[in-house]
Amino acid sequence: MAHSLAGVQYQDGDIVPFHINPGIVVASYFVSLAGTITTVEQLHRRVTGKKWLKWMQLIACAVSMGLIGIWCMHFIGNRAIVLANGEYQLQLFYSPGFTTISVFLPIVCLFFAFAVAELRLKSTFKERCCFLFAGIVAGLSIVGMHYIGNLGIVNYRLEYLPGYIAGACVVAVVDCVGTLVLFFYWKELWINRLWRRLLCAASLALAVSAMHWVASVGCEYRFKGIENRPSGSTRNTTLIIAVAL
């Protein structure tokens, strides 16, 4: 079936071209930065006490990084992807199912990663392995959220180029490993050094943003038809929630 919109005609199965709005790209980075700054400050300022308090603090860190730093950045960033000539009916629309699942994946993975990084072992080698493991899990949580979140797109079938998938994984994992190893291994030296914590937060936000755009550039959008598009409120609701958070 062919669909003609504002002089542009696409058939079901056609690959629709896109361009990226640079202003929204920049805005999405600062959204991620807000989440990563909150995460780093919480990790740095957490207090010792009852075990339940420790777990609550780690949950708060995972929520700020996973929900704000990753999830909100993803859906705000996706608004920078302008398909065709910007016709409303040809833009990305989401189903609530995968969109909801994509909220919890990074939170759970990051909680696990932070808990492992917090382990205190007598062996320096084992402790460093924990930092490395935490960075790998954190990086893969970013990648997993991106692709699961995109599964919620209902009016396009996304086709990914394998090289870009690998590149996105490498970018996210290497950046997260480097940042978390630096933070947890040298954290005693970071007291009253705000600029260093901001540098860590900026690096984590860069991991989220760089992974997102490497994966997005290596993606093709195959049209599935206007009849697969839900109501317009579905598209805007996701953006409103992300901005509000």
N, C-alpha and C positions, 0 to 999 in steps of 0.2 A: 504494500500500500504506500502511495506517495503522499507526502504532506507538504503543502505549499504555505510558507509563512513569509510575508513581507518580501515576496519575490525570490525567496530561497526555497528550493525544493529538495527534500530528502526522502528516500525510501527506507522502509524498515531494513536494517542491516547495513546501511551506509555508515561510513566513518565520518563523523562530524568534526570539522577543524575547530581549534580553540586558540585563544591567546590568554595571556595572564596579565591581570591588572597589578602593576607594581605597587601602587599605594596600599592595596589590601594586603599584599605580601609583607610589607613593612609593618602594618598594623598587627598582623597575625604573629609576627616575631615578638612584638612587645607584649602581646597577650600571653604568649608562652613565657616570656621573661618575668611577668608578674607572678606566674605560678612557680617558676624555678627559684626566684628570689625568696618567696615565702617558704619553699621547701628547705633551702639552704639555711635560712635563718632559724627555722624550727629545729633542724638537725643540730645546729650550733648552740642554740639556747635551751635545748631540752634539759630538764632537771632530773636528778636521780631521786629515787623514792620507791614507793611500792611497785611491784612488778606490773600491776594493772595500769599504772600511770605510764610506765615505759611503753607498753603496747598501745595505749591510747595516743601517745605522742607519735609513734611510728605510723599509726593509721592516719593521723592528721597529715604527716609528711607525704604519705602515699596518695592521699586525696588531693592535696594541693598540687603535687606534681602530675599525677595521672589525670585528674579531672580538668584542672586549669592549664597546666603546662603542656599537656598532650592533647586531650580531647577537645578543649575549646579552641586551641590553635588549629587543629585539623579542620573543624567545620567552618571556622572563620576563614582560614586559608583557602578552603575549597570555593568560597565565594569569589576568590580572585580568578578562578577558572571561568572564562567567558566563552561559551560555545557559540559557533556560527557568528552572527553579527550582533549577538546579545538579545535575540528574541526571547521573551520570557518563557514561552512554551518549550523552548529547546534547552533550558538550563537544567541543572541537576536537581532531582527531587528524591527524597529519602522515605523509606518505610520505617516505622517506629521500632521494629523488631531488632534488626542488626544495629541500629543506632543506639538502642538501649544496652545491648550486649557490649558494645564497644566502650561504654562508660566504665564497666566493671573490670574488664581485662587488664588495663594498665594499673589500676588501683591495687588489685590482688597481686600482680607480679611485682610491683614496686614495693609493696609491704614485705613480701618475701625477700626481695633483694636487700632492702634496708636492714631487715632482721638478721640476715646472714652477715652483712658487713659489720654489724654491731657485735658479733661474737668475739669474745676475748679468749684467745688460745695461747698456750705457752709457746708454741712453735711459731716463729716469725714467718717461716715459709707457708705454713697452713693459714696463717692470718692473711698473708698477701694473696693466697689462693681464694680466700673468701672475698676479698676486695675485687679480685678479677671476676669471680663468679657473679658478684652483685652487679658489676658493670655490664656484663654480657646479658644478664636477665633484664636489666633496665633498658638496654639498647633494643633487645628483641621485643620488649613490651611496647616500645614506640612503633616498631615495624608492624607488630600484630594489630595494634589499635588502628593503624592506617588502613590496612587491607580489610579488616573486618568492618570498619566504618564504611568503607567504599562498597562492601557487599550490600549495604542498604540502599544503594542507588537503584531506583526502579525503572527509569526510562532509558537507561543505557546499559549495554554489556561492556564492561571494561576489559581491555586486552593489554597485558603488561609485557614489555620486552624483558627477557630474562637478565640481560646485562644490567639493566637499571634496577631490577629487584636486588641483585647481588650488590650493586653499588650502594643502594639505600641501606642495606643491612650493614655493610662495612662502615659507612659513615656513622650510623647510629651507635653501633657497638664500640667502635674505636673511640669516639668522642666520650661516650658514657664511661667506658673503662678508665680512660685517662683522667676524667674529671673526678669520678668517685674514688679512685685510688689516691689521687692527690688530696682530696678532702679528708677521707677517713684516715689515711696514713699520717698526714701531717697536721691533723686538726688541732693538736695542742699548740701549734704555732699560729693559729688563726684568731686567737682571742684579741679583740679590739682592733682587728684589721679588716674593716668593712670593705675596703676596695678589693681585697683578696676574695672575700665571700661573693662580692658582686661579680668578680671575674669567673668564679665557679658557676654561678647562676647563669651568666651570659653564655658560657660554654655549653651548659646543659640545654639552654634554649636554642642554641645553634644546632645542637644534635637533632632536636625535634624538627626544627624548621628545614635544615638541610636534607634530612631524610625525606621529609614530606615532599619537597620540591624535586629531588632526584627521582623519586617514585612517580610523581605527577608528570614530569616531562617525558618519562618513558612509558606513557600510557596512551592508548587510543580508545576513543569513545564511539562505540558502535550503536547507532540509534535503534531503539526498540519500539518506538511509536508513541504518539501523543496519548493513545488510549491507556498506556501504562502509567501515565502521570497522575498522581493523586491530587488532591486539592492544593491550591497555592499556599494555604496556611501551613501545610506540612513543611514546605521549604523554608518559610520564614520563621516558624516556631523554633527550629533547631538553631538558627542564627540568633534569635532573641535570647534563648536560654544561654547560649555560649557567651554572648556579650554581657548578660546580666551576671553570670558567674564570675 
